Amino acid sequence: MRLLALILGLSFTTLLCAQEVPAVTNDHSFDQGLKDAYDAFQHGKYLQTRDRLTVLAGEVDARVEKNKTLLGLLSYWRGVTANRLNEFTNAITFFEQAIGFDYRPKDIYYEYGQALYAADKLKPARVAFGESFKRGHKRGVTLYYLGFISQTLDDDKQAVTFYRAIEGLPVEEQEGTLQASKMQMGDMFLNRAEKRPDTIKVVETYVIPYYKEALEVDPDSNLSKEIQAKIAGLQQKYELVLYRMRNGRPTPVPPYFLRLAQDFTYDTNPVFAATETTNSEAKQGSIVSKSEAFGCYSFFYKNIMSFSPEVRGIFTRHLKREPEIYRNDNWVIAPALRTAYEHHLGKKQASLIGDVDYSYSNRDRDAEEKMKFNARVTTYTLGERVVGLLGVGETTVRLRHRNFESYNTTANSKTNGLGFEHILPRPGGQLYIFNVGYDQTRVDNEQFDTNTIFLRADVILPEWKWKLTPQFGFGLTLTDPINNDARGQEKTLNPSLRLSRPLGNGFRVSVHADYMENQSKDDANFAYKKTFYGTELEYVF
């Protein structure tokens, strides 16, 4: 039974564990038999314990008055051993014998109640646990038994009384039962709510908040997963939260997402961005601190459309305080709006997506340790996302227009591009991500016009030993400077590696390493190599 498994997992009564069994008779052989039984019990050899106790009980003459205490001890001990062997019918008999001999240690009614409960004798079990509570033995677990048995007997009023009594116990006596008792009360309130005409209102107003209160007792417990499933099931059943759009696409639950991250990376060639007209190699490396915050929230129009505003903020500072290095210090604020119209493409799940991204950055561009306007970027995207278009996985095709405005007006540009992405999950737990794109960038200074093809593949592997999740990637960018033969056909290579590990409570730590090499005939202005590796701590709320 579920309750028995829970409670037995919480604790077992100890038997004669405080000290070695003393001599209780003048018979050395008998006393040695008791010690042998005790040693077997202590080592979990319950079958051996049972056999030894059976022999010892046969050697005691029940007609002799002075032997009643000894017979009571043996009966009690045999009852506890039978409990450990799941021989509950025998355990009941032995405990009743011990009580009949007036041998009543503090835990006997607790053990007796467990045996009765396991044998489905609920009313006698409740009486036994009531006696155990009066004796002050394992009061938290005993109250939970009393509450659950009353609940099983449809005596909800009495069950609530017992469950709520757990809240009044000192924390050390609750013994892990508080969360379980609150969950059971939530179950009872739900049972009542589903018999009312205003079920939805009662579930939303009373039942779910009570489950959430139970969850708050210990969000990381094994039981919390069951409570979360109950909450999610009720929200879906009564449509208190939109779980799927009309084409079956799942919605994010919860609808909000917040991420905070702090990264420290050693960069051998700190440059701000390749959107500058030149991108030559720096003379020295630096540790780079990057602080990032990201948040988004999803709104839904019925089950047809979603609107997800988001904002990202990044502050980057180079710890090497040389002018050619700290000129790359910057901050970026980047709001965006993502929309999706859910529909079917044939019989396949599809979404028409429309995004607007804006980015505004300041940079210490003059190496004065003073931030100044650097650039603003606006990007418009229109695309179609389809599940199963290529058999397995999710495929997205995007058209985008990008408008880049720099503090240096000759670097202003417009980009039109086409992108293709495919996310492929595999049965072994691997996740493959493929990206292919083509961009045409036209700069106010035509000398810097380019056509670019980029390709990238990433694979996220299942969790390894020590909860490590590895991610490998490789990117290739082919750039054609169409009005600058001196640069030639440029090629950028970018392999990467990341290992992540959860720390619990929403925290995750990662180590990462990247290599980037841009090959160009114009070595002085456009060719560079850089390696950057570091660690990141993130918190997801």
N, C-alpha and C positions, 0 to 999 in steps of 0.2 A: 504494500500500500504506500501511496505517496507520502503520507504523513510519517509513517514508520521509518521510511528510508531517510526522510529529512532529519528526524529527531535522532535516530541512531547515528546519523552522520555528524550530529552535533557533539554528542558525548556518550560515554558508557559509565555506568556506576562501577566504582572500584570495589573489590572484595578483599578484605583483609590485606590491603596493600600498604597500610601505614607502617606495618612492622612485621617481623617474622612471626609465624604461628607459634604461640607458646604451648608448652605441654598442658593438656587439659585433663589427662587421666594419669593414673599411676602405672599404666600399661605402656612400657617403652615402645613395644612393637606398634601399638595403636597410634601413639603420638608420632612415630616415624612415618606411619601411613598418612597422617594428616599433613605433615610437612612435604611429603612426596606429592600429595595432591595439590598442595599450595604451589609448589615449584612448577608443576605441569600447567596449572592455571595461569601463572605469571608469564609463561612462555607461549601462551595461546594454544596449548595442547588440550583442547576441551574434551575430546574423546577419551584421552588417557585420564583426565580429571574425573570424567563421569564414571569410568570403570572403577577407579580407586575409591570414589565416594560410595559407590554401590556396595563394594566389599565391606567398607567400614560401617555402613549403615546396618548391614546384616550381622555385624558383630555386637551391636548394642541391644540390650534387652529392654524393650519398651515398657516392661512391667515394673522396672525399677524406677522409683520416683526421681532419684537423683540424676537419672540419665535423660530426663526430659529436655533440659537445656542443651545437652549434647545432641540429641536427636533434632531439636529445633535448628541448631547450627548446621547440621548435615543436610536437613531438608531445605533450608534457605540456600545453602551453597549449591545443592543439586539443582534448585530452581534457577539460580543465576546461570549455572553452566548450561542448563537446557535452553535458556534464552539465547545464549551465545551460539548454540547449535541449531537454532530455529525450531526446536522441539517444544512448541508453545503449550500443547496440551499437557505434556509431562511437567512443564514449568508451573502451570496453574496448580496441578495436584501437589507439587512439592511446596509451593508457597502457602497453600492452604494448610498443609501439614505443619509447616513452621509456625504459622499464626495460631493453629490449634495447640501447639506446644508452648504458646505464649512467648515465642522467640520473634521479636519485632525490632530489628535494627532500623536505623533511620531511613534506609533506602528500600526497605522491603515492599512497601506499597507502590513505589515507583516501578520497581521491577515487575511486581505482580500486575500492575496496570498495563505495562507494555505487553505482557503475555496475553492478557485478556483482550487487549485491542487487536493484537495480531491474530487471535482466534475469532475475531469478529463478534466478541461479546461486549458490545459497546456500553450498555448501561452499567454492568458491573465494573467495567474498566473506568468509567467516569467516577464511580464511587471510590475506587482504589486510588485514582489520582487525586481526588479530593482529600483523602486521608494523607497522601504524600505531601500535598501542599500545606496541610495543617502542621505537619512535622518539619516543614521548612526545607525540604530536600529538592534541589534543582527547581526552584520556584518558577523561573521563566519558562523552562521546557515543560514543566507540569501544567502551567496555565495554558500553554499552547495546545497540549494534548486535550485539556478540558474544553477549550474553545473549539477545536476541530471536531471532537466527538459530538459536542452539542450541535455544531453546524451540520454534521452528518445525520444527526437525529432530527433535523429540521427545527431545532430549538434555537432559532437565530437570536432571540433576545438574550438568552443565557450565554450563547457563544460570544456575542459582542461584549458582554460584561467581563468574560474571562480574557478576551483579547485586549480590551482596554486596560485591564488590570496590569498587563505586562508593561504598559507605558509608565506606570507608577513605581515600578521596581528600580532599584539602583542599576546603573549600566552594567556593572559586573555580574548581576544576577539575570540579566535579560538573555545572555548566552546566545546571541545571534537570532533570537526569535521575533524581535520587534518588526523587522521588515516583512517577515512571513505573515505575522498576525495582521498587519495592515493590508497586505495583499488579500488575505482571506476575507477581511471585512469589505474590501472592494468587491470581491466576488459575491458576497451576500447582498450588497447594495445593488449590484447589477442584476441579480436574480429578481429582486423586488421591482427594479425599474422596468424590466422587460415584461412585467405583468400590468403595467400602467398604460393608459392611453397616451400620455405625454412622455413616452420612453426617451425620445431623442433629447428633449430638454433636460430630463433627469440625468441621463448618461453624461451629457456635456457639462452640466452644472455641478453634479455631485460625484458620479462614479469615476470619471477620468481624473479629476483633481485628487481623489483619494488614492488612486493608483500612483499618481505623480508624487504624492506625499510619501508613499511607500518607497518609491524609487529613490527619493532624496536621502533615505536612511543610509543607503550604501550603493551608490551608482555603479560600483565596480564588482559587485557580488555576482555569483552565478545566477542567483534568483532574479537579479535585475534584468537579465535578458528575457526571462519569461514575462516580467511585468511590462517591459517595453513592447513585447509582442502583443500583450493584451490591449495596451493603449492603441497601438497601431491598428489592430484588428477592429476595435470599436470605432475608431475614426474613419476607417474605410467602410465598415458595415453601415454606419449611419451617415456617411458622406459629410462628416464634420471637417475633413480635410480632403482636398482633391488629390487622389493618388494616381490617376491615369487620365490622359487626355482621350479624346474620342477615338483616336486611332490606336490606342493602347500604349502610347509612350508614357513611361512612368514620370511622375513629377518629383522634384527634389523634396525630401522630407528630412529635416525641417526646410522651409522655403528660404532660409537665410544661410549665408556662409561667411565666416570671418576668419582671416588668416593673418597672423603676425609672424614676421621672420627677421632674424638677424644673421647675417652672413659675414664671415671673414675669409677673404681669398687673397692668395699671393699671386699677383699678375706681373709677368715678366715684361709686359709691354702695354702700359696703361694708355689707352686712347679712348676718346669719348664715344665716337660713333663713326661708322663708315659713310654716313651721309654728308660728312664734310668733304670738301673738294680734294683734300689730300689726306692721307692716312699713313704717314711714315712711321718707322719704328722708333720707340723711345730709347734713350740711352741707359735707363736703369729701371728696375722693377720696384714694386711697392705692395705692401699689404693694403687691401681695399676693404673698407667697412661699408656694407650695404644694409640699410634698415628698410623694411618693406611692410606695408599694411594693405590688405585687400579685403573688400567687403562687397557683398551683393545680396539682393533680395528679389524673389520671383513673385510676380502677381499674375493672376489668371483671369481671363475673360471667359467665364463658363468653362467648358472643356475644349475650347476652340483655339485660343491664342494665349501666349505667355509673353510677359514683359519683364525683363530683368535688368534694372539699372544697377550699375556697379561703379566702384571707384577704387583706384590704386594710387598709392603714394610711395615714392622711393627717394631715399636720401643716400647719396654715395659720397664717401670721404676717403681720400688717400692718405695713409699714415706717413708716407715719405713726403716731407714738406719741402720739396724742390719745385721751383716754378714750372718746369716742364711736366711735372707730375700733378701738382695740385691744381693746375689749370683745368684738370678734368673733373674736379669736384662738381657735383651737380645735384639738383633735386628735380623730381618729375611728379606732376599730378596728372592722372589720366582717368577721367570718367568715361563711361561708355553706356550704351543702351542696346540690349540684345532682345530681339523679338523673334517669335516663331509662330507660324500659322500651321496647325496640325491638320493633316489630310492623308489620303491614301493615293499612292501612285500605282494604279492597277490594284493589286491586293496587298501591296507592300506598305509598311508604315513609313510615312514621309513627313517632312517639315520644310516649309518655305521659310527661310531665315533672312532677316534684315537687320544689320548691325550698323551702329554709328559709334566710332571711337574717336576720342579727342585726347591729345597729349600736349601738355605745356611744360617746358623745361627752362630752368635757369642754370647757368654754369659760370664758374670762375674763369671765363674765357680769356681774360687779360692777365691772369696770374697775379691778381691784386688781393687775393683772399677776400673777394667780394663777389657775390653772385649777381649776374646780370642775365637779362633775357637771352636765351639761346635759340629756341625754336618752338614752333607750334605745328602740330600735325593733326589733320582731320582725315579720317578714313571711312568710306562708305562701302558696305559689303552687301551683296545680294547673292543668295545661294539656295541650294536644295540638298537636304540631308535625307538619305534613304537607307532603311535597314533591309539587308538581304539583296541589294542590287547586284552584288557580285557573289551571291550564294551565301556567304557567311560574313557577318560583321556589318559595320556601318560606314557608308560612303557619303562624302560631302563634296560638292562642287561649288566653288565660289567665284564670283566676279567682284573685283574691288577697284575703287578709285581712291587714290591717296594724294592729298595736297600738303606739301611740305613748305613751311615758311621759316626762313632762317634770319638771324640777325644780319647775316651777310646776304643781301638780296640777290647777289649773283648766283647763290647756291639754291635759291628757291626752285622747286620742281613739282611736277605732277607725274603720277605713276598710275598706269592702268595695268591690271593683272588678272590672271586666271589661276586658280588653285584647285588642287585635287587632293583629298585626304581619305585614307581608308584605315579604319581601326578594326583589327582582326584578333578576336579572342580565340585561344586554342584550348582543347580539352584538358591539357596538362596544366592549365593555369597561366600560361604565357600570354602576354598581350603585345601584339605587334602594331606599330603605328607607322604608316607610310605617307609622306608628303611630297608632292610634285607641284611646281609652279612656274609660271612665266610672267615676267614683268617688263613693261616698257616705261622707262623713266626719261622724261624730257626736262632738262634743266634750263633756267634762264640763260646761263652761259652754255651755249650748245656744245662746247668742247667736252662737257662732262655728261652728255647724253649716253645712256646705256640700254642694252637689252640683256636681260638676265634670266637664266634658267637655274632653278635650285631644286635639289633632291635631298631628302632626308629620310632615314629609317631609324626607328627606336624600338627596342624590345624591353619589356618589363617582365622579369622572371618571377616565379612564385617565391614565397618567403623561404630563405635558407635557414641554416643553423643560426642560433642566437637572434632570431627574428629579423635577420637582415634581408632587405628586398633590393636586389641589384637591378640596375637599368643601364643598358648600353645603347649608344647611338653613334651615327655617322652622317655627316652632312657634306654635300658637294654643291658648290655654287660656281656656275660658268657665266662670266660677265664679258659682254662684247661692247667695248667703248667705241661706238660706231663712228665718232668724229675725232678720234685720237689714236692714230696708228702707232704712236710711240709707246702706248701702253700694251698693245697687242691683245690677244685673247687671254683674259685673266681667269685664274682658277683658285678657288678657296676651299681648303680641306678642313673639316672640323669633326674629329672623333671625340667622344665624351664617355664618361663613366660616372655613375652615382650609386652609392650604397646608403640605404636609409634604414633606420630602426626606430620603432615607436618606443616612447619612454613611459607611456601611460598618461591618463588625464588630459588627453589632447595634444601632448607634446611629441615631437619627433626630431631626431637628430640625423643629419646626413653628412657624408663626406663626398666630395666630387672633384673631378679632374677633367680638364679640357685642353685640347691643343688646337690652335688655329694657325693656318699658314695661307697667306695670299700671294700667289705667284703672278708677277707682272714684269713686263719688259722695263717699265719705268721704276727701277729699284728705289730710287731716291724718294719718290713721292707716294708710291702705291704698294710696293712689296713689303711685307712684314711677316713676322712669326711671333707667336705669343703662346705661352703656356700659363694656365691659371688653375690653381687647386686650392681647396679650402674646406671649410665646414660650415654648416648652417643649422641653426636651431629654430624650429617653427612651432607655433601653437595654433591649432585649429579649433574654433569654437562652434 
